[in-house]
């Protein structure tokens, strides 16, 4: 399952997993762009289904994961990618702006993670990958909603494994991981935040996806875009 899959990082993830022969369940708010992507995947013989709509709505999340159940019998990997930036001076941020950022960047991750864990725990396998940002650990001017919500994604990733364990009767191997950005342009002071090891700059997202774990764990990694 990939949210925000019709453009940007989400599209790149969809392409990468398609090359590996994965069956894809894709979501995007832009119905036309999603339909185009689904048609392209179908033409290439990639087994793909989609569900358009705002992933911040529980109804959309329920429909998306129902598609996964009906089409493929469950979910192995969920990539919580959908997000918005809303870059503007803090005093110009309206309540609607604030609410929208929280809904799209944070609530959607919560909803999709719950839906994923509900399917992964009985299967005793699965990976939830939350796309965060360097602005989840570093303050930036004119990005208050983005910084706050991505920081929430980071903390959600840390809390989720223990929360899943406490709600489950078995210690199932479900991996929960997140990324931030690092690279040549990251100031040296940002590298000393104590939030995780700096991994190789070219480290691909697929290296965060593994079924080799034997316990539920959290991995918070700083990687390049």
Buried (B, 14 or more C-beta within 10 A) or exposed (E): BBBBBBEEBBBBBBBBBBEEEBBBBBBBBEEEBBBEBBEBBEEEEBBBBBBBBBBBBBEBBEBBBEBBEEBBEBBBBBBBBBBBBBEBEEEEBEEEBBEBBBBBBBBBBBBBBBBBBEBBBEBEBBBBBBBBBBBBBBEEEEBBBBBBBBBBBBBBBEEBBEBBBEEBEEEBBBBBBBBBBBEEEBEEEBEEEEBBEBBEEEBEBBEBBEEEBEEBEBBBBBBBE
